[in-house]
Amino acid sequence: MTTVVLADDQELVRTGFRLILDLEPGIEVVGEASNGEEAVRLVARTHPDVVLMDIRMPVLDGIEATRRLSAAGSASRILVLTTFDADEYVYEALRAGASAFLLKDAPREQLIAAVHAVARGESLLAPSVTQRLIERFVRLPSPSDVLPVAVASLSSREQEVLRLLAQGLSNAELARRLYLGEATVKTHVARLLAKLEVRDRVQAVVLAYESGFIQPGEAPHGIPPA
């Protein structure tokens, strides 16, 4: 059973998501929060698998709530809810520890699939969200030629895998591109995540951009689940 906490300041939004998720076998909504502070307390008490986290909330916004949960070592994975066009905080949410983004107007099937995927430890970024991430790094000064120790410690194969992750390839697509078995690909991904000391592929791609290992324009696609 995948347990979920809903964090959104709009009661109608929470009710809508609950109605959808409660009808899905294998998913249980274990609590609701109307602001980030309530969400942090609720997650600490219920330890859900997934938190559907709105960004703009009173008292404590979703970004700071995500940051606090990550700092506390919470195992709950954060699926950020966004209207996108109104939100300018995609990058900050990723940096705070979010594992996935979902547009609030996403269809029912996409919401359910996203919850299941995030619960399995996968990461989701809509192509439009990835573009926002890329645009941020386009505006930054050119990075140093010296890569962080963590990135430099990757083997040539692991560096290749990281570049392909940033292009939005799933594990199956990685396997076909590299002429490897999926089990081998999963091992490479797991090792590079461990070396980079990040929790998932979204965080790995953020680090790759921040370090200058990947330049804007190299990854034109979104990051689908593996």
C-alpha positions in Angstrom: 0.0 0.0 0.0 1.4 3.4 -1.0 0.6 6.1 1.6 0.1 9.7 0.6 -0.1 13.1 2.4 -1.8 16.0 0.6 -0.4 19.5 1.3 -2.3 22.3 -0.4 -3.9 25.5 1.1 -7.0 25.0 -1.1 -9.5 22.6 0.4 -11.2 22.0 -2.9 -7.9 20.9 -4.5 -7.2 18.5 -1.6 -10.7 17.1 -1.8 -10.3 16.5 -5.5 -7.0 14.8 -5.2 -8.3 12.7 -2.3 -11.3 11.5 -4.3 -9.1 10.4 -7.1 -6.5 8.7 -5.0 -9.0 7.0 -2.6 -10.6 5.2 -5.6 -7.2 3.7 -6.7 -6.4 0.3 -5.2 -3.0 0.3 -3.6 -3.1 4.0 -2.6 -4.2 5.4 0.8 -4.3 9.1 1.7 -3.3 9.2 5.3 -3.6 12.9 6.0 -4.1 16.5 4.7 -2.2 19.7 5.5 -3.3 23.3 4.6 0.2 24.8 4.9 3.8 23.8 4.9 4.2 23.8 8.7 1.3 21.4 9.1 2.8 19.2 6.3 6.1 18.9 8.1 4.4 17.8 11.3 2.0 15.4 9.6 4.8 13.8 7.6 6.9 13.3 10.8 3.9 11.6 12.4 2.6 9.5 9.5 5.8 8.8 7.5 4.0 8.6 4.1 5.6 7.2 1.0 4.7 10.3 -1.1 3.8 13.9 -0.3 1.9 15.9 -2.8 3.3 19.3 -2.0 1.9 22.6 -3.2 4.5 25.4 -3.6 2.5 28.5 -2.6 1.0 28.0 0.9 0.6 30.3 3.9 2.7 30.1 7.1 5.4 27.9 5.4 5.6 27.5 1.7 6.2 24.1 0.0 9.8 24.8 -0.8 10.8 25.4 2.8 8.7 22.5 3.9 10.5 20.3 1.4 13.8 21.6 2.6 13.0 20.9 6.2 11.9 17.4 5.5 15.0 16.7 3.5 17.2 18.1 6.3 15.4 15.9 8.8 16.2 12.8 6.7 12.6 12.1 5.9 12.3 9.0 3.6 9.0 10.5 2.2 9.4 11.5 -1.5 8.1 14.9 -2.5 6.0 15.3 -5.6 5.5 19.0 -6.1 2.2 20.3 -7.4 2.5 23.4 -9.6 0.5 25.5 -11.9 3.9 26.1 -13.7 2.9 29.3 -15.5 2.6 31.1 -12.1 5.4 29.4 -10.3 9.0 30.7 -10.6 10.4 28.4 -8.0 11.0 25.1 -9.9 14.8 25.2 -9.4 14.5 26.0 -5.7 12.1 23.1 -5.2 14.6 20.8 -6.9 17.4 22.1 -4.8 15.3 21.6 -1.7 14.9 17.9 -2.4 11.8 17.5 -4.5 11.8 14.3 -6.6 9.1 15.1 -9.1 6.8 17.8 -10.5 3.2 17.4 -11.6 1.0 20.1 -13.1 -2.2 20.7 -11.1 -4.3 20.3 -14.2 -2.8 16.9 -15.0 -5.4 14.2 -15.9 -6.4 11.6 -13.3 -4.4 8.8 -15.0 -1.2 10.9 -14.9 -1.7 11.8 -11.2 -2.1 8.1 -10.3 0.9 7.0 -12.4 3.0 9.8 -10.9 2.2 8.7 -7.3 3.1 5.1 -8.1 6.3 6.0 -9.9 7.5 8.3 -7.2 6.7 5.7 -4.5 8.9 3.2 -6.5 11.8 5.7 -6.2 11.5 7.1 -9.7 11.7 10.7 -10.7 9.4 12.7 -12.9 9.9 16.1 -14.6 7.6 17.4 -17.3 9.5 18.7 -20.4 8.3 22.2 -19.7 9.7 22.0 -16.1 13.0 20.7 -17.5 13.1 23.7 -19.9 12.7 26.1 -16.9 15.6 24.4 -15.2 17.7 24.7 -18.4 16.8 28.4 -18.8 18.0 29.1 -15.3 21.5 27.8 -16.0 21.6 29.7 -19.3 21.4 32.9 -17.2 24.3 31.9 -14.9 27.9 32.8 -15.5 30.1 30.2 -17.3 31.2 27.5 -14.8 34.7 26.8 -13.9 36.6 24.2 -15.9 37.3 22.4 -12.7 34.6 19.8 -11.9 33.6 19.0 -8.4 35.4 16.0 -6.9 32.1 14.0 -6.9 31.5 14.5 -10.6 35.2 14.0 -11.5 35.2 10.7 -9.6 32.6 9.1 -12.0 34.0 6.6 -14.4 33.7 7.4 -18.1 30.7 5.0 -18.4 29.0 6.7 -15.4 29.6 10.1 -16.9 28.1 8.9 -20.2 25.1 7.6 -18.2 24.7 10.9 -16.5 24.6 12.8 -19.8 22.0 10.5 -21.1 19.9 10.8 -17.9 19.9 14.6 -18.5 18.5 13.9 -22.0 15.5 12.2 -20.5 16.3 8.6 -21.2 14.6 5.9 -19.2 16.6 2.8 -18.0 15.2 0.8 -21.0 16.3 3.6 -23.4 19.7 3.8 -21.7 20.1 0.0 -22.2 19.3 0.2 -25.9 21.6 3.2 -26.4 24.6 1.7 -24.6 24.0 -1.9 -25.7 23.7 -3.0 -22.1 21.2 -5.0 -20.1 18.8 -3.1 -17.9 20.2 -4.7 -14.8 23.6 -3.3 -15.7 22.2 0.1 -16.4 20.5 0.2 -13.0 23.8 -0.7 -11.4 25.5 2.2 -13.2 22.7 4.6 -12.2 22.8 3.5 -8.5 26.6 3.9 -8.4 26.7 7.4 -9.9 23.9 8.5 -7.5 26.0 7.1 -4.6 29.1 8.8 -5.8 27.3 12.1 -6.3 25.6 11.7 -2.9 22.2 12.5 -4.3 18.9 10.7 -3.7 17.6 10.4 -7.3 18.3 11.2 -10.9 16.6 14.6 -10.7 19.1 15.7 -8.1 21.9 14.2 -10.2 20.9 16.3 -13.2 20.7 19.4 -11.1 24.2 18.8 -9.9 25.4 18.1 -13.4 24.1 21.5 -14.5 25.4 23.3 -11.4 28.9 21.9 -11.8 29.1 22.8 -15.5 29.5 19.1 -16.4 26.4 19.6 -18.7 25.8 22.8 -20.5 22.4 24.2 -21.3 21.2 22.9 -24.6 22.6 19.4 -24.1 19.3 18.0 -22.7 16.3 19.2 -24.6 13.9 16.6 -23.3 12.1 16.0 -20.0 13.0 13.3 -17.5 10.5 10.5 -17.5 10.4 7.7 -15.0 12.8 4.8 -15.3 
